[in-house]
Amino acid sequence: MALAAVDRLEDKLAGYHAYHATRADLLRRLGRGQKSRAAYDKAIELAGNTAETAYLTRRRDQLG
């Protein structure tokens, strides 16, 4: 399962916004909206530029 593979990388990539964005997308696809939202929030917090922040915010807000 892709989510399990991503989760195994947490120790090495927890400070990298793309890790959390990838995790958020996988959780969204699995229908885990609340966990997906939390992962998007973390990705937004770590994002380094306004374009990335805006994109991640739009994706998070699509969760409803």
Residue pairs with C-beta under 8 A, 6 or more apart in sequence:
2 26
3 23
3 26
3 27
3 30
6 19
6 22
6 23
6 26
7 23
9 19
10 19
13 19
15 46
16 46
17 42
17 43
17 44
17 45
17 46
17 47
17 48
17 52
17 56
18 43
19 43
20 39
20 40
20 42
20 43
20 46
21 39
21 40
21 43
21 56
21 59
23 39
24 36
24 37
24 39
24 40
24 43
24 56
24 59
24 60
25 36
25 59
27 33
27 35
27 36
27 39
28 36
28 59
28 63
33 63
33 64
36 60
36 63
37 60
37 63
40 56
40 57
40 59
40 60
40 63
41 60
43 56
44 53
44 56
44 57
44 60
47 53
47 56
